[in-house]
Amino acid sequence: MERCRLVFSGSGGQGVITAAIILAESAVLCEGLNAVQSQSYGAEARGGATRSDVIIADTPIYYPKVLQPNVLVCLTQEAYNRFSAIIRPGGLLITDSRYVKIQRKVDALQRELPIYRTVMEQIGKPIVFNICMLGALIALTDVVKPTSIINVLETRVPSDFLEMNQKALQLGMDLAGRTSG
């Protein structure tokens, strides 16, 4: 596998860090890959800027920070304004069409997806916004298998919420499938 460097960015309360942790755990626990995950966030618990870096590889990882991500996820305008310039040329930029308006050209494949809108229309609870985003990401990158994410969700999510999270993951994969190509 080629080393995959990802940056998830948004604001506190969107589940950016949780999604990154789930992805890294999926790679390590279910697929036998190496992964590191690090995070930083603003002083505010909710609403402040949030960033989480994930590196996944089948070789040792010696530095945990992502300088030029292959994949950049921006879930707020602030995150997009701050991080869109760091994407590796030819990378993948995923944004939510409700919260982010693309303003500059970047040398990357850009996917503007109605993630939040889809979650609200199909599930009605914004709590799974991050899992829907994760579904879109894995459908667009094949970095881990959907079953790996589901296996980790089964250990991290209360059983009452598992079905909703699985539905959100599938919605994200379907959303990415409809808009790619």
N, C-alpha and C positions, 0 to 999 in steps of 0.2 A: 504494500500500500504506500502511496505517496503521502508524505507528511502533510497533515491538514492543520492549518492555523486559523482559528475562528475568533472573532470578537463579537460578543453579544452586547448591545448597548440600548439603553432606554432610561426609564426613571424608576425610582424605588416604588415597589408595590405592583409592578408589572410581571414579576416573576422571572426576570432576566437571569439572575444568579441561580435560581432553582433550575431553570431549563439547562443552563450550562453544566451544573452538577449532574443532572440526570444524563446528559449526553456523555460526559466524561465517565461516569460510572458504567454506562451501557458499553462503552468501548472496552473498559478494563474487565469488568465482571462477566460480560456475556460474549465478547468477541476476542478476548485474549490479547488486546492491543495495549500499548502504553498510552497514558494520558495524564496531562496535568491541567489543573483548573485554578485560576487565581481571580481575584475580584477587587474592585475598588468602587466606592460610592461616596456621594456627597454627605454632608453633615446631617441632612434631613433623613428621617427614617422612610418617609414616603414622599415622593415627588422630586427628590434630589436625583442628580445624574448618577447612573449606575453603569458599570462596565465589568464584563467578565471575559477573561481570556481562556481559551481551551486549545490545547495542542494534542493531537492524536497521531500516533505513529506506530509502526511495527519495529522501530529501532529506538535505542535509548534517547531520552529527551534531557538535555543538559541545562536549558534555560527556560523558565516558565512564562516569560512575558512574550506577547505577540507584538512584533514591530510592524510587520506588513501582512495582514491577514489575507488568506485565500478567500475566506468567507467573512463578510461583515453584515451583521443584522442591526438595523437601526429602527427602534420602535417609537422614537420621539424626534421632533424637529431638532431639538438641542443636540441629541446624540448624532444625528445626521450632519449637522453643521460642524460639529466637533471632530468627528471621526471619518467622514467620507474620503478625506484626502489621504488616509493611510492605507487604503486597500491596495493590494498587490495588483499590478497590471494584469488584466485577463481574469481577475477574480470574480466573485459573485457577491452582489450587493442586494440584500433583501430588506424591503421597507414595508411598513403598513400604510396603506393609502389613506387611511383616516388621519393619521398623526403626522405623516411626513410628506412634504411636497418637494420633489426633486428639483434642485436649483442649479446644480452645476453638472457639467459633464465629467464623468470619471471613466477611466479606461477599465471598465468592468461590465459584466453582464448584469443588468439591473432588472429586478423583479419587484414591481409594486403590487402587493397583494392586499385584498380587503380582508385581512385576518380578523380584526376586531369586529367588523360588521358581520362577517360570516358566523363568528362565535355567538354574537348577540341574536342573530336571526335563527340560528339552528339549535342553540343550547340555552341562550338567555341568561347566562352567568359569565361575567368577565373573568372570573377566577381561573379559567382554563385558556385564556388568551395565549399564555406562554407555551402551553402544550400544543396548541394549534400551530403556533409559529414553528415549534420544533418539528412537527409533522411536515410542514412545508420545507423546512431545511433538509431533513433527511431524504425527502422525495427528490429534491433538486441536486443533492450531493452524493447520495448513497454512502455517506461516511459510516453509518451503522445501519443495521437492519431494524425495521419496525418492531419485530419481536423482541429485540434487545431493549428497546425503549419500554415496551410493555412490561417486560420482566422486571425492570427497575421500578417502574410505576407501581407494580404490585407490592414492592417492599417499602415504598415511600409514601404512598397515598392511602388514606383510610379507605377501607373496603366500601363504604357508602358512596365514595366519590370516584371509585375506580372506573366504573362504566362511563361516567361523564368525561373523564380524562382520556379514555380509549376512543371515545367518539370525537373528542377534540383533535386527537392525534390523526385520526382518519380524515377528518375535515381538512386539516392542513395538508395532508398528502394529496387529497383530491383537488384542493385549491391549486397547489403547485402543478399538478398534472394538467389541469385545464388551461393554465396560462403559459406553460413552457412549450418549447418546440417551435 
